[in-house]
């Protein structure tokens, strides 16, 4: 049987993934994973588990990072990612990424990296202050290598990750201009046609670019305790949804349909007519309380999650099966990334000897 990369070689390629910081949640689903499930049928998909990046803030917890990495694969499978259609792989097992990270770091001024708004937000949200490793800002450069190692045309991301992708686009342009003689007036879509090694990838933001957490304020996150997971029971979902704060006092008080609760209405209630009715009544204060809306939202979320919850049980406690999926994915990922690295090294005068890698 031919490999996935060979079967899909005539399809446009995308790259996206996750840093293993815990199980995936609804924010991941609406922001990126739902789109990945769709794209795996039409695109050559590479989904990276950025386990090295997890060490930027948890270097003292390697066992937890390994556990979380395997748990994310279970989440992928439960959510509908098919390893026969998409390549799921480990960042740590693709050495070309680390080599490209070093090379790309030479193309970016340090102050440009530190201006990345996503990096600034993480420092603030995680209360890192000045107490972060040199590797923490380096991971912003590493993300450019995660992406460009696979030369994708698009990157499905949540809204908060768009600044990271802009850094990637800058690196691709600079490399192509510096080492491939691509002119600085060439349009992004024409870089490869003009001899560039790297395409300039586009951001593909999901329908819900940033799902607010159940606290109604911050983005949904495990570390902030405001997330709904696909392993949550119907009871747990109801309890979490009930905590969404709107500030509204009475069902007869006109409500703001741009609040956090109605972001959930838009994201999870499938019937457009029902969504329109809820918004109309809520905005007019037509005897529709927050509690009633929350019950409907919780029921809709449970309908979405229930089949994922059941599928996930099939993979519980079976690390061997998960590792086989990753071994196969890493072999395919290395084949692609090594080709990219060879082109990049040749372009900048580092292409001395050919090499090949195998996954044991």
Residue pairs with C-beta under 8 A, 6 or more apart in sequence:
3 331
3 332
3 335
4 44
4 84
4 85
4 86
4 87
4 332
5 44
5 87
5 332
5 335
5 336
8 43
8 44
8 45
8 85
9 44
11 42
11 43
11 44
12 43
12 44
12 153
12 154
13 43
13 44
13 45
13 46
13 150
13 151
13 152
13 153
14 39
14 43
14 44
14 45
14 46
14 152
14 153
14 154
14 155
14 156
14 204
15 46
15 47
15 48
15 146
15 147
15 150
15 152
15 155
15 201
16 32
16 36
16 46
16 47
16 48
16 155
16 156
16 157
17 46
17 47
17 48
17 49
17 50
17 91
17 146
18 24
18 28
18 48
18 49
18 50
18 72
19 50
19 51
19 53
19 54
20 49
20 50
20 51
20 54
20 65
20 68
20 69
20 71
20 72
21 54
21 58
21 68
21 222
21 223
22 68
22 71
22 222
22 223
23 68
23 71
23 72
23 75
23 222
23 229
23 230
23 231
24 33
24 72
24 75
24 76
24 79
24 229
24 230
25 220
25 222
25 227
25 228
25 229
25 230
26 211
26 220
26 227
26 228
26 229
26 230
26 301
26 305
27 158
27 210
27 211
27 213
27 219
27 220
27 221
27 227
28 75
28 158
29 79
29 230
29 304
30 206
30 207
30 208
30 211
30 267
31 157
31 158
31 159
31 205
31 206
31 208
31 209
31 210
31 211
32 156
32 157
32 158
32 206
33 76
33 79
33 81
34 79
34 206
35 156
35 204
35 206
36 45
36 47
36 81
36 86
36 156
37 79
37 80
37 81
39 45
39 156
40 81
40 82
40 85
40 86
41 85
43 154
45 85
45 86
45 87
46 86
46 87
46 89
46 150
46 152
46 333
46 336
47 76
47 81
47 86
47 87
47 88
47 89
48 89
48 90
48 91
48 146
48 333
49 69
49 72
49 73
49 88
49 89
49 90
49 91
49 326
50 91
50 142
50 143
50 146
51 65
51 66
51 69
51 90
51 91
51 92
52 91
52 92
52 98
52 142
53 91
53 139
53 142
53 143
54 65
54 68
54 69
55 62
55 65
55 135
56 132
56 133
56 135
56 136
56 138
56 139
57 126
57 128
57 132
57 136
58 64
58 65
59 133
59 135
69 90
70 319
70 322
70 323
73 88
73 315
73 322
73 325
73 326
74 312
74 315
74 316
74 322
75 230
75 312
76 88
77 83
77 311
77 312
77 314
77 315
77 325
78 230
78 308
78 309
78 311
78 312
78 315
79 230
79 308
80 308
81 88
83 325
83 328
83 329
87 329
87 332
87 333
87 336
88 325
88 326
88 329
89 326
89 329
89 330
89 332
89 333
90 326
90 329
90 330
91 97
91 146
93 326
93 330
93 333
93 334
93 359
94 149
94 330
94 333
94 334
94 337
95 357
96 149
96 334
96 337
96 338
96 340
96 341
97 142
97 145
97 146
97 149
97 337
98 142
98 145
99 341
100 145
100 148
100 149
100 340
100 341
100 344
101 138
101 141
101 142
101 144
101 145
103 344
103 348
104 141
104 144
104 145
104 148
104 171
104 175
105 138
105 141
107 171
107 174
107 175
107 178
108 141
108 167
108 170
108 171
110 137
112 167
112 170
113 119
113 137
113 140
113 141
113 167
114 120
114 137
116 140
116 163
116 164
116 167
117 163
118 140
118 160
118 161
118 163
118 164
119 136
119 137
119 140
121 160
122 128
123 129
123 132
123 136
125 218
125 221
125 224
126 223
128 136
140 164
140 167
141 167
141 171
143 164
143 167
143 168
144 164
144 167
144 168
144 171
144 172
147 155
147 165
147 168
147 201
148 168
148 171
148 172
148 198
148 201
148 340
149 336
149 337
149 340
149 341
150 333
150 336
150 337
150 340
151 197
151 198
151 199
151 340
152 199
152 201
153 199
153 201
153 202
154 201
154 202
154 203
154 204
155 165
155 168
155 201
155 202
155 203
155 204
156 204
156 205
156 206
157 164
157 165
157 203
157 204
157 205
158 205
158 206
158 209
158 210
159 205
159 209
159 210
160 209
160 210
160 219
161 203
162 203
162 205
165 201
165 203
168 201
169 188
169 200
169 201
172 191
172 196
172 198
172 199
172 200
172 201
173 182
173 184
173 188
173 191
173 200
175 196
175 197
175 198
175 344
175 347
175 348
176 182
176 191
176 194
176 195
176 196
176 197
176 198
177 183
177 184
178 348
179 197
179 344
179 347
179 348
180 194
180 195
180 196
180 197
180 347
181 195
182 191
182 194
182 195
182 196
183 194
186 194
188 200
189 200
191 198
191 199
191 200
192 198
192 199
197 340
197 343
197 344
197 347
198 344
207 267
208 263
208 266
208 267
210 219
211 219
211 220
211 263
211 267
212 218
212 219
212 220
212 260
212 263
213 219
213 220
213 221
213 224
213 226
213 227
214 220
214 226
214 227
214 228
214 240
214 241
214 243
214 244
215 224
215 225
215 226
215 243
215 244
215 245
216 244
216 245
216 246
216 259
216 260
216 261
217 245
217 260
218 224
218 226
220 226
220 227
220 228
221 227
222 229
228 237
228 240
228 241
228 301
228 305
230 305
230 308
230 309
230 312
231 309
231 312
232 240
232 305
232 309
233 309
234 298
234 302
234 306
237 298
237 301
237 302
237 305
238 294
238 295
238 298
241 264
241 294
241 297
241 298
241 301
242 291
242 294
242 298
244 260
244 261
244 264
244 290
244 294
245 260
246 255
246 256
246 259
246 260
246 261
246 290
247 259
248 255
248 256
248 259
248 290
250 285
250 289
251 285
251 287
251 288
251 289
251 290
251 292
252 285
252 286
252 287
253 285
254 283
254 284
254 285
255 282
255 283
255 285
255 288
255 290
256 262
256 283
257 265
257 279
257 282
257 283
261 290
261 293
261 294
261 297
262 278
262 279
262 282
262 293
264 297
264 301
265 275
265 278
265 279
265 293
265 296
265 297
266 275
268 297
268 300
268 301
268 304
269 275
269 278
269 296
269 297
269 300
270 300
274 296
278 288
278 293
278 296
280 286
281 287
281 288
282 288
282 293
315 321
315 322
327 359
330 359
331 358
331 359
334 357
334 358
334 359
338 355
338 356
338 357
342 351
342 354
345 351
